[in-house]
Amino acid sequence: MDTEQAIAAVKAATLIESLPWLKNYADKVVVVKFGGNAMINDDLKRAFAEDMVYLLRVGLHPVVVHGGGPQISAALKAAGIESEFRGGYRVTTTEAISVVRDVLAGEVNAEIVDLINQHGDLARGVFSDGTDEAKLFEGHRRGVEIDGETFDLGHVGDITAVDPSRVLAEIEAGRIPVVSSIAVNELDADAALNVNADAAAAALAIALDASKLVMLTDVPGLYADWPDRSSLVALISVDELTELLPRLESGMIPKMTACLDAVVAGVGGATIIDGRIPHSILLEIFTQRGAGTEVVPNGKPSTYVRLSPDEQKKGQS
C-alpha cells in the first residue's frame, strides 16, 4: 500500500468509526453551549461554525446557546460603565443591561449566525426581546450571598420558564437556532435579565428533550482533584458528581451544575469539552474516545473513569 492509499485508508476508518454515532444521533437535538476561547479566536470560531454545519448536514439538529463575557466587558468599558463582579456574577445595572442585550443579541449572536451562514442559509438568531411572541426565557432577579450578607446584582436572574416554540420552528425549517442568554423578567416584560449561559443551555436542552448537551470550556475536562492533572475524569454519574460538586474549583461549579441539572431532567448525556481543540465537538459526538468529561445517568458504567496521561495527550493532539 502506497502513502496515498494509507492516508485514504485512515480517512475511511475514521468515517466508519462515526457510523454508530450517526445512527444514534440521527434526527436528534444536540444543544451546544458556545463559550471560552473558542468564542474569541477567529480560527476556532470558523471551526465551530463548520462543526455546526457538519452536524446539520449529517442529520442532527444542533442548537447553539452563547454568552459573551469578554465582548460585554469591552462594550461596557467603551461606554464608560464600570464592570463589577460579586460572587462570580456581573452586577448589571439598568444602564448596563441595555449594553449587555445589544452585545449578546446584536453583536455576538449576529457574528455566530454570519459564520454559519457562510456555508448557506442555515442559521437564525433566537432571543428574548420582551415581546409576547419572543419570551424564550423567563426569569426572576437574583442576589448573591457573600459571607452571610446578601447583595443585589441588578438585572441578573435565574431562568424560571422556557418557551422553546421559536427554537423548534427553526429546527423544523431545517436551520440552526443560535440562542442568546437573555431572559425576560417574569414580573416585568419590559425588563431584560442577564442569565448564566451555562444554565440557559441546560434549561433549553431540557425543554427540547435533547439527546445531548455539550459545553465548550477552556480546560480538557473535569478534574476530580484539581490541580492534580492525573485526575481528569472521562465519565461520571449523577450521584458521583453530586457528591463531588461542593469540592470543585469555583469556576467549574456552574458548568457542572448545568450538566447535572440537564441529565437529572432527562437529557441523555452532558459533556464539557476543551473548546481550544479545533473540531472537538466532532471528536466528542462521533468517536469512541470523545473529548472531555461526560455526565451520565446513574446506572451507566462510570465510577470516575479517569484518563491516563497518554490518553490526555491524545485527546489534545
N, C-alpha and C positions, 0 to 999 in steps of 0.2 A: 504493500500500500504506500503510495507516494504521499508527500506532505499535504497536498491539497485534499486528497481523499481522506487523510487522517483528520484534518480540520473539519471537513464536511461530516465525518462520522461523529465527531464530538458534538457538533451542532445538532445533528439528528438525534443523538442520545439525549441532549438537553430538551429538545422539543417533546420527545416521547415521555420523558420524566414528568412533564406537565400534564399528560393526558388524564390521569386520575383526578387531578385537581380541577381541570377543566370540566370534567363530568360533575364533580362535587359542587362546584360553584356556578354551574350553568343557570342562567336566569335568576340568580340570587343577588340580593343587595349587599354591597360591601361599603361601609362608611369609613372614610379615611380622614383623620384629623391632620391637617397640614400645618406644620409649625417648625420651630427651631431653625437651624442653619439652612435647611432646605428652602426656607422662605426668603432668604436674603442673598443666597449665592445664585448667580444667573445660570450657571451650568446645571446646578441641582434643580432649579425651578423648571428649566426646559426638560430635564429628565423626568421630573414629576409629571409634567403635562403629558409626556409620551406614555408614561405608565398608565395614566388615567384613560387615554385614548386606546391603549392596548387592551385594558380590561373591558372597555365597552365593545371593542371590535370582536373579542372572543366570546362574547355572550354574557358577561357580568353586567351588573348595574352599579357602577361606582357613584358614590355621593361624597363630595368634598365639604368639610367643615373647617373653617380657619379662624384664627385670631389675627393679631397684628401688633404685638407689643413693641418691637423696635420702631415700626412705622408710626405708631401712635406717639411714642416718646419724641421722635423727631418732629412731628407735626405740632405737638404741644409746645416744644421748645421754640419752634419758628413763630408760633403765635404768642410767645411771651407768657405761657402758662406753666407754672412750676409743676413738675411731677413729684407726687408724694406717695409713698407706699407705707401701708400699715399691715403687719401680719401677712405679708406677701401679696396683698391686694392693692391695686392702684386706687387711691382716693380720687373720685370722679365728680367734680363739681358740675353745676348746671352749665357753666361756661365750657368745661372740658368735655362733657358728653356730646356736645354738638361736633366737636373736633373728632372724637372717637368714632361717632357714627359716620361722619364724612370719610374718614380714613378707611374704616372697615368696608363700608358699602360702596364708596366711590373710588377709592384707590386700590386697596388690596384685592377686593373681590373682582374688580374690573380687570386687573392685571392677570389674575389666575384664569379668568374666562377668556381673555385675549390669547394667552399662551396655549390653552387647549384648542381654541378656535383657529389657530394656525394650521390645524390638521383637518379643518372642515367646520361646518356649523354644528357644533357638538355640545356646547356648554351654555348655561344660562345662570345668572346670578339670582339667588333667592335670599331674601332677608326681611325681617320685620321692620315696617316703616310707620306703624301706627294707624294705618287704615284698616277698616273692618276685614278686608279680604287678605291682609298681609300679616296676621298675627301668628307667625310661625312659632315663635317662642313667647310665652307669657311668664312673668316672674314677679317676685316681690323684693323690695330692698332688704339688704342685709347689712349688719355691722360686723365687727370683729372684736373678739375679746383678747386682750393682751395683759398678762399679769393681773387678771381679775378685774380689769377695767374695760368697759365696752366703748368702742369708738365708732362713730358714724362714718361710713365710706361714701356717702353721697349716692350718685346714680350707679350703684353696684348692686347686683342682685343674684338670686338663685332662681333657676327655672322651676316653675310650678305646673306648666301645661305646655304641650306641644301639639300643634295642628300641622300634620305632615302633608296636607292635601296639595299644596303647591309643589312640594318636592315630588310627590307621587305623579303629579301631572307631567312634570318634566321627564321623569323616568318612563312614563307611558309613551311620551313623544320620542323616546329613543335618545334623550340628551342626558348630559351630566349636570346635575344641580350643584352649584357652588354656593355654600351657605355661610353667611356671616354670623358671628356670635353676638348678636344684639337682640335683646328681648324688649317686649312692651310691658310696661308696668300694669299689672292686673287691676290696680286701683285708679290708674290714670293713663288712658290710652295715648295721650299726647307725650308721655314721659318715657324716654328710652332708658334701658338699663344695660350696662356693660356686664356681660356674664362670662364666666370662665369657659374658654373654648373647649377644653377637655370635657367638662361637664356637659356642654352643649352637644358635642359629638356623641357622647354616651346617651343622652336623652333622645336624640334623634334616631340613633341606632335602635333603641328600644321601641320607639314609636313606629319605625319602619319594619320591625321584626327582622332586622338584618341578620345575615348569616355570620358576619364578621365585622369587628371594629379594629381598625389599625391606627395606631397613634405614632406619628413621627416625632422623634426626640433627637437629642444631641449626644446620646450615650448608646453603647451597644445593647443595653437592656437593663433588667433589674438585677442589682447586686444584693444578695441576701445578707451580706456582712460587709458593707462599704466601710473603708476603702480597699478591702481585700479583693483584688481583681480576679482571684481564682473562684470567687463566689457568684459568678454570673449564672443566672438561672435561665434554663430553656423553657421549662414548663412548671406551672404552679397551680394548685387547685384553689377554689374559693376559700375553703377553710384554712388552708395553709397561708394564703395571702391575708386573710382577716387577722390571723394571729401575728403575722409579721408586720402589718401595716404601721402600727404605732412606733416601730423602731426604725422606720425608713428615714432617709435624708429628706428634709422638708420639701425640697423642690420636686421630689418624686411622688410625694403623697397624693397631690391632686390627680396626677395621671393614673396612678394605680387604683385610686378610689373610683375614678371614672370607669376603668376596666372592670373592677369588681362589681360596680352597680350594674353595668351592662350585662355581664354574664349571669348574675343573680336574677335579673329580669328576663332572661331567656335568650339573649344573643349567644350564638353558637360558640364564639370564642373572641377574645380581645387580646391584641398583641401590641406591645411597644417595640418599635424597631429604630435602628440608627439611620436617621434621615440624611446623614452625611455620606452614606454609601449610595452612589448612583444606582437607580433601579432596585433599591432594597425592597420595595413593595412587591415587585415581581418575584424576587427571591423568596419572600415570605409566603406568598399565596401559591406559587407554582412549583416549589421544590420541597423535597423531603426535609432538608436541613433547616429551611426557614431562615429568619434573620431577626433575632430578638428574643423577647420573653413573652410567652403566651399564657394567659389566664384561662383555665378550663373548668368546666363544671365539676363538682365533686363526683367521684366515682371513676373518672378517667385516670389512667396512669400519670402520675406526676411526682409527688414527694420530692420536690426540689431537684428535678433533673438538671444537673449542672453541666456546663460546657467545659471541656478541658482547655488548657491554654492553646493547644494546637487547633482545636475547633474554633476557638475565639478568633484566632488569626485568620483562619479560612473564611469565617463569616465577614471579616473586614477587608478581605483581599478583592 
